[in-house]
Amino acid sequence: MISKPPSFQQHQDDPFKSVDSGVLDLWGCIVAQKKMVLLVAALVALGALAFSFLISPVYQASITIFPPLLSNVQQLDGVSIKKAGVGAKVDEVDEVDEVEDPTEMAFNAFKRNIHSKMLMKGFFEDRQLLKGYLGGDIGEVGHFSEEKILNEFYGSFLIEVSPKNATYDSIKVDFLFKDKDKAASILNDFVGYVLNATRDQLVDERLSKLAAMKSQLELQVQSMQFGAKRTREDRIAKLEEALLIARQSGIVDSEINGAANDLSMEYMRGAKAIYAEIQILKNRKADDPFIEGLREIQGEVAYLALISIDPSRILPARVDMAAAIPDSPIKPKKMLIVGAAVVVGLMLGIFLVLVRGVMQKRRDQL
């Protein structure tokens, strides 16, 4: 009887059994040297903890700003701006500019200025913050160093504007700095600086606008007065010609009839009436009472001249609450650093143990 040869499966090692044996060997190596793994993790964690104490802490001060009340910007409320051609009458003047909501106008101006790097630089230099950063004057550092610190200063501001669909329009400003007391004071001072700059800008724009309106109306008054004077002079010239005709025709008293009026035969009024009107026109001291619509325009000029603005009563935005001194730094996050260091330390310890185990096994085989 012929016996069957042993099957290939019987002579082949079980691969799963081999893999399980290798994993168990690795685990056994790790467990056997767990003290070394824990020691490496502890050393890495202690190093990370020491490093976190060497990092300068960074504090964050915050402030929230809301739009002004109408009473805060009442003096900026727009007067109707009217515009007309030279010599136009008051009833022909149309309003061409819509009056913008003063609260919205002021807060939009503040939004633009709070992002302005020009204002940030002006504040930085005006408050001599470079001296606080370096302990020296601005002239003692190079241009590159000064520019670098300015960029860091710009980056220290985190400005968040509420979206358009938000219930309340607001701006949140955060400032990051290494000194918690100065973080709050610098932020409060900067917001006040921007408020003052925005107020001055709004007042200047308002006064310039009023001055332009007043100048335009004064120009219109002068044009109307000049036109009236020329009209009077032309009337005198026509009457003098009519007087000459009347005298040569022997017409002393009025002989006007319908035909004379239709033909504009002025001399038919008679020398007496014509001469009297000429004298009145020549002796007239001012044409203003006879210019239609002039008094209304002069009244507008007088009204604009009486408008005054008190800058101290204007507030382009409202600070909800001044920035408070932060209790704790936001950087470095020591617990996160130490936690990450522990994980890295455990991985490093396991790696070292495994490398050591492999090297030991090779030495044993040799």
Wavefront OBJ file of the C-alpha trace (Angstrom):
o trace
v 0.000 0.000 0.000
v 1.417 3.271 -1.112
v 1.375 5.889 1.611
v 0.398 9.480 0.762
v 3.059 12.136 0.983
v 2.522 14.700 3.679
v 0.614 17.732 2.449
v 2.301 21.097 1.870
v 0.103 22.660 4.540
v 1.522 20.326 7.125
v 5.079 21.464 6.387
v 4.259 25.241 6.204
v 4.342 27.354 9.415
v 1.090 29.077 10.389
v 1.549 32.809 9.369
v -1.032 34.069 11.868
v 0.669 32.170 14.640
v 3.976 33.764 13.601
v 2.524 37.272 13.607
v 0.883 36.760 16.986
v 4.151 35.484 18.370
v 6.005 38.598 17.091
v 3.467 41.004 18.556
v 3.610 39.196 21.889
v 7.383 39.400 21.822
v 7.233 43.177 21.217
v 4.656 43.680 23.943
v 6.702 41.591 26.313
v 9.762 43.712 25.523
v 7.805 46.924 26.234
v 6.361 45.596 29.495
v 9.744 44.338 30.613
v 11.249 47.801 30.117
v 8.232 49.884 31.072
v 10.294 51.846 33.566
v 12.499 53.064 30.751
v 9.427 54.064 28.685
v 7.974 55.984 31.611
v 11.340 57.579 32.370
v 11.700 58.876 28.793
v 8.114 60.182 28.844
v 8.722 61.896 32.170
v 11.944 63.519 30.952
v 10.288 64.810 27.794
v 7.314 66.125 29.800
v 9.598 67.860 32.300
v 11.573 69.407 29.455
v 8.379 70.672 27.831
v 7.161 72.040 31.167
v 10.451 73.858 31.705
v 10.282 75.206 28.148
v 6.733 76.493 28.715
v 7.949 78.483 31.709
v 10.699 80.046 29.594
v 8.211 81.286 26.989
v 7.018 84.824 27.667
v 3.298 84.772 28.490
v 0.874 86.542 26.178
v -2.248 88.192 27.580
v -5.381 89.128 25.674
v -7.465 92.193 26.500
v -10.867 92.587 24.847
v -13.307 95.404 24.265
v -16.704 95.602 22.514
v -17.925 98.710 20.700
v -21.468 99.606 19.587
v -22.873 102.300 17.268
v -23.515 105.738 18.805
v -26.878 106.987 19.948
v -28.546 109.700 17.907
v -27.869 112.149 20.727
v -24.133 111.374 20.386
v -24.034 112.582 16.767
v -27.004 114.942 16.597
v -24.815 117.828 15.485
v -23.723 115.830 12.452
v -27.310 115.471 11.266
v -27.253 116.694 7.676
v -28.830 119.903 6.444
v -30.502 119.542 3.049
v -27.899 120.300 0.436
v -29.381 122.325 -2.389
v -27.811 122.998 -5.691
v -28.904 125.218 -8.567
v -27.493 126.929 -11.571
v -26.315 130.540 -11.530
v -29.269 132.875 -11.247
v -31.766 130.123 -10.432
v -34.745 130.954 -8.300
v -35.338 129.351 -4.932
v -38.412 127.475 -6.122
v -36.323 126.003 -8.946
v -33.732 124.546 -6.573
v -33.855 120.786 -6.068
v -32.346 118.622 -3.390
v -29.676 116.421 -4.914
v -28.092 114.721 -1.899
v -29.855 112.425 0.482
v -29.250 113.026 4.156
v -27.398 110.009 5.572
v -28.277 108.566 8.956
v -25.706 110.248 11.252
v -25.346 107.194 13.523
v -24.610 104.908 10.588
v -22.295 107.448 8.995
v -20.299 107.921 12.208
v -20.028 104.198 12.998
v -18.959 103.357 9.430
v -16.218 105.963 9.717
v -15.106 104.407 13.013
v -15.059 100.934 11.414
v -12.750 102.175 8.693
v -10.438 103.904 11.130
v -10.175 101.002 13.587
v -8.613 98.962 10.743
v -6.343 101.788 9.576
v -2.644 100.944 9.799
v -1.886 104.640 9.423
v -3.734 105.341 12.669
v -2.086 102.341 14.333
v 1.327 103.661 13.344
v 0.422 107.167 14.504
v -0.709 105.770 17.865
v 2.433 103.605 18.141
v 4.718 106.583 17.556
v 2.669 109.094 19.555
v 2.649 106.839 22.625
v 6.324 105.878 22.126
v 5.531 102.176 22.324
v 8.799 101.243 20.624
v 10.566 102.478 23.729
v 8.432 100.096 25.757
v 9.252 97.200 23.422
v 13.021 97.730 23.316
v 13.784 99.967 26.260
v 15.239 102.619 23.947
v 14.288 105.435 21.618
v 13.076 104.925 18.077
v 16.270 106.429 16.693
v 18.388 103.754 18.362
v 17.121 100.913 16.156
v 17.452 100.310 12.470
v 14.675 100.773 9.957
v 14.226 97.023 9.552
v 13.853 96.424 13.292
v 11.372 99.254 13.653
v 9.336 98.000 10.676
v 9.375 94.458 12.064
v 8.107 95.598 15.458
v 5.427 97.728 13.778
v 4.200 94.663 11.874
v 4.108 92.701 15.127
v 2.118 95.529 16.680
v -0.369 95.481 13.789
v -0.725 91.719 14.192
v -1.441 92.093 17.904
v -4.898 93.486 17.097
v -7.698 91.052 16.352
v -10.706 92.973 15.007
v -14.031 91.249 14.438
v -16.969 93.121 12.884
v -20.444 91.673 13.325
v -22.017 90.284 10.119
v -24.691 92.264 8.294
v -27.467 89.923 9.421
v -26.515 90.204 13.098
v -29.108 91.449 15.575
v -26.796 94.170 16.849
v -24.072 95.991 14.941
v -20.850 95.788 16.933
v -17.060 95.553 16.773
v -14.960 93.314 19.022
v -11.305 94.277 19.392
v -8.700 92.057 21.070
v -5.130 93.067 21.819
v -2.309 90.642 22.609
v 0.612 91.781 24.752
v 3.212 90.338 27.114
v 2.206 92.574 30.039
v -1.355 92.062 31.271
v -1.656 95.548 32.802
v -0.376 97.247 29.665
v -2.504 95.020 27.412
v -5.680 96.527 28.858
v -4.364 100.096 29.091
v -2.959 100.113 25.529
v -6.214 98.747 24.107
v -8.349 101.304 25.966
v -5.999 104.096 24.929
v -5.997 102.963 21.294
v -9.807 102.829 21.089
v -9.946 106.339 22.582
v -7.341 107.478 20.047
v -9.430 106.133 17.156
v -12.593 107.679 18.605
v -10.932 111.097 18.768
v -9.474 110.761 15.270
v -12.868 109.736 13.878
v -14.605 112.602 15.669
v -12.109 115.144 14.301
v -12.524 113.697 10.825
v -16.320 113.871 10.979
v -16.266 117.432 12.313
v -13.828 118.552 9.605
v -15.936 116.924 6.901
v -19.098 118.495 8.288
v -17.578 121.975 8.531
v -16.131 121.647 5.018
v -19.525 120.618 3.716
v -21.234 123.557 5.397
v -18.565 125.938 4.110
v -19.027 124.610 0.575
v -22.807 125.038 0.817
v -22.425 128.571 2.168
v -19.887 129.487 -0.510
v -22.156 128.148 -3.236
v -25.132 130.162 -2.017
v -23.031 133.317 -1.599
v -21.836 132.895 -5.175
v -25.443 132.595 -6.290
v -26.351 135.799 -4.392
v -23.492 137.677 -6.028
v -24.545 136.392 -9.429
v -28.142 137.504 -8.877
v -27.003 140.954 -7.674
v -24.702 141.377 -10.649
v -27.481 140.348 -13.011
v -29.910 142.797 -11.408
v -27.387 145.637 -11.745
v -26.835 144.891 -15.411
v -30.584 144.678 -15.978
v -31.049 148.117 -14.332
v -28.273 149.622 -16.435
v -29.803 148.192 -19.609
v -33.200 149.619 -18.567
v -31.706 153.076 -18.081
v -30.067 152.928 -21.533
v -33.395 152.049 -23.177
v -35.251 154.766 -21.262
v -32.702 157.414 -22.245
v -33.256 156.561 -25.888
v -37.036 156.676 -25.363
v -36.676 160.070 -23.603
v -34.736 161.456 -26.549
v -37.436 160.281 -28.967
v -40.217 161.659 -26.768
v -38.586 165.096 -26.534
v -37.920 165.265 -30.255
v -41.510 164.205 -30.919
v -42.858 166.763 -28.460
v -44.523 164.095 -26.301
v -44.502 165.398 -22.750
v -47.350 163.524 -21.161
v -48.378 159.937 -21.641
v -50.163 159.104 -24.900
v -50.086 155.312 -24.473
v -52.743 153.180 -26.048
v -53.045 149.457 -26.752
v -51.174 149.699 -30.028
v -48.262 151.516 -28.382
v -47.959 148.853 -25.717
v -47.991 146.039 -28.276
v -45.256 147.731 -30.303
v -43.160 148.509 -27.182
v -43.240 152.209 -28.038
v -41.708 153.341 -24.727
v -41.422 156.992 -25.798
v -45.241 157.232 -25.912
v -45.205 157.298 -22.113
v -44.068 160.878 -22.369
v -40.862 162.677 -21.433
v -42.061 163.376 -17.888
v -42.648 159.762 -16.862
v -39.563 158.490 -18.635
v -37.316 161.108 -17.059
v -38.728 160.357 -13.605
v -38.061 156.611 -13.969
v -34.517 157.280 -15.188
v -33.757 159.377 -12.133
v -35.205 156.754 -9.801
v -33.157 153.968 -11.376
v -29.951 156.034 -11.279
v -30.468 156.997 -7.637
v -31.290 153.440 -6.538
v -28.739 152.415 -3.876
v -29.412 148.678 -3.930
v -31.152 146.252 -6.222
v -31.645 143.542 -3.561
v -35.313 144.372 -2.745
v -36.208 143.965 -6.413
v -34.475 140.576 -6.960
v -37.006 137.772 -6.742
v -35.937 134.957 -4.398
v -32.824 136.747 -3.158
v -33.985 137.125 0.435
v -34.666 133.382 0.752
v -31.149 132.534 -0.375
v -29.642 135.171 1.911
v -31.644 133.610 4.731
v -30.075 130.215 3.997
v -26.620 131.789 4.009
v -27.322 133.378 7.401
v -28.619 130.042 8.729
v -25.477 128.190 7.629
v -23.297 130.885 9.203
v -25.031 130.335 12.557
v -24.421 126.574 12.620
v -21.732 125.618 15.121
v -20.413 122.196 16.146
v -19.143 121.315 19.607
v -16.678 118.401 19.116
v -16.854 117.474 22.805
v -20.501 116.474 22.351
v -19.808 114.115 19.441
v -19.125 110.422 20.032
v -18.828 108.297 16.856
v -19.094 104.979 18.741
v -19.972 103.678 22.210
v -17.655 101.500 24.256
v -19.706 98.821 25.982
v -17.165 98.357 28.780
v -13.523 99.325 29.058
v -11.025 96.496 28.616
v -10.251 94.800 31.925
v -6.902 93.370 33.020
v -6.888 89.680 31.970
v -6.594 87.113 34.765
v -4.446 84.569 32.949
v -2.396 84.404 29.748
v -3.728 82.752 26.611
v -0.205 81.645 25.634
v 1.609 79.402 26.319
v -1.000 76.693 27.077
v 1.076 74.714 29.528
v -1.342 71.812 30.020
v -1.589 71.277 26.271
v 2.186 71.449 25.877
v 2.772 68.968 28.715
v 0.032 66.637 27.460
v 1.507 66.596 23.964
v 4.973 66.083 25.456
v 3.770 63.036 27.434
v 2.358 61.443 24.276
v 5.536 62.161 22.332
v 7.646 60.916 25.259
v 5.732 57.618 25.431
v 6.123 57.113 21.683
v 9.832 57.922 21.899
v 10.288 55.602 24.890
v 8.541 52.725 23.130
v 10.621 53.300 20.032
v 13.863 53.243 22.025
v 12.804 50.099 23.884
v 11.933 48.315 20.634
v 15.199 49.323 19.000
v 17.075 48.147 22.050
v 15.171 44.834 22.056
v 15.898 44.181 18.369
v 19.575 44.913 18.828
v 19.729 42.651 21.894
v 18.016 39.808 19.990
v 20.520 40.070 17.152
v 23.432 39.961 19.565
v 21.929 36.848 21.185
v 21.604 35.141 17.774
v 25.235 35.857 16.997
l 1 2 3 4 5 6 7 8 9 10 11 12 13 14 15 16 17 18 19 20 21 22 23 24 25 26 27 28 29 30 31 32 33 34 35 36 37 38 39 40 41 42 43 44 45 46 47 48 49 50 51 52 53 54 55 56 57 58 59 60 61 62 63 64 65 66 67 68 69 70 71 72 73 74 75 76 77 78 79 80 81 82 83 84 85 86 87 88 89 90 91 92 93 94 95 96 97 98 99 100 101 102 103 104 105 106 107 108 109 110 111 112 113 114 115 116 117 118 119 120 121 122 123 124 125 126 127 128 129 130 131 132 133 134 135 136 137 138 139 140 141 142 143 144 145 146 147 148 149 150 151 152 153 154 155 156 157 158 159 160 161 162 163 164 165 166 167 168 169 170 171 172 173 174 175 176 177 178 179 180 181 182 183 184 185 186 187 188 189 190 191 192 193 194 195 196 197 198 199 200 201 202 203 204 205 206 207 208 209 210 211 212 213 214 215 216 217 218 219 220 221 222 223 224 225 226 227 228 229 230 231 232 233 234 235 236 237 238 239 240 241 242 243 244 245 246 247 248 249 250 251 252 253 254 255 256 257 258 259 260 261 262 263 264 265 266 267 268 269 270 271 272 273 274 275 276 277 278 279 280 281 282 283 284 285 286 287 288 289 290 291 292 293 294 295 296 297 298 299 300 301 302 303 304 305 306 307 308 309 310 311 312 313 314 315 316 317 318 319 320 321 322 323 324 325 326 327 328 329 330 331 332 333 334 335 336 337 338 339 340 341 342 343 344 345 346 347 348 349 350 351 352 353 354 355 356 357 358 359 360 361 362 363 364 365 366
